[in-house]
């Protein structure tokens, strides 16, 4: 039996208009998906609630929600860069260095899925504060990518990042899929295929 609001809707809307509205709703939703969708940091209110303080208390430390959001993402980005750099520092040889970089990137993303989404699945521009942490790592990855393509190391670095991002993002979102191999195994196969 239809629930109450369905009964009211069905008795008020003629069937032809119902079909037209359904088609319009569907086509409008599809049109809206032509643009990137918002990936949002937790709201100031929800953060305050988790800290057992009133939302106004947050403003003593952060003048706006945007400043808090940026501070969170700066800290998370710096943490990811540090994780990748530590992993690279413990490896030796072109192939091992690339495997270590990919492993650290993927592991960080999978253990920080919300931050990863905000950093790499959002259409937001990279603020200067965050960019401070990036160039040294980007330069190092481009340097390592010369093992993949000595003539075009920057393009090779972008290709590596695209695959690392794909592995990370898909495993964040498709948790019920059987991948047939671990993310670490996928990364190793990728690097070995590219450097052989």
Steps between C-alpha positions, in 0.01 A plus 500: 500500500641846410613712792308821576712752308492276190120485520476879527745552213330245274154648565619857429719450190346382172685203350622691193654774718644232727682340208617840372632599843680167543675549163586860587639402842715231341632719218571790738694272738703368206574856382615594850741205500675652199683715758728374781312449826593650834716296735462671836701513821297428816296805599621735769196402710576127476866559592396714800248233605772230486719721724211562744513876447253749358562602136586858601801366698664395174525865393744572784752283313384521137341821365292310247399154390715549188811564714430187708449296183825626352693425822362143501595442138844661540572262789373197309692589184822551698443162669458328162815663359696395811375141470609476136837664567573263792414202283728620220785564745493133606519363142790457259509467121265651238237225507499467879472877541195519272338201670559663840355833384188337357451278803522793742266715292237224470528393865464860617192553285334179616565581865378863460209460254311817589811719483608327179166580339527866600859527381475313170134454406391859555499772235651748748821673398811416699562791742851638536518369857455146378724550199794569736505131586465375144787617277774300673298179466388578146860569396613173658227297323589663167864413565405139577270483197804541277542124553167456316559756223836681498388727214175614668529452878227754586247323276608166648450640851148612410427155358624335820289735712195429283534127561575540873199727528284250312600216730438715809174662393339183369587307815358778717170497313463138386560320827291197407690415179732203478815652354684170471814654650598738776564866423867433576511220243326723243756776560794260466365353176449849363852616580663179373303521174600863449868458587567174312 
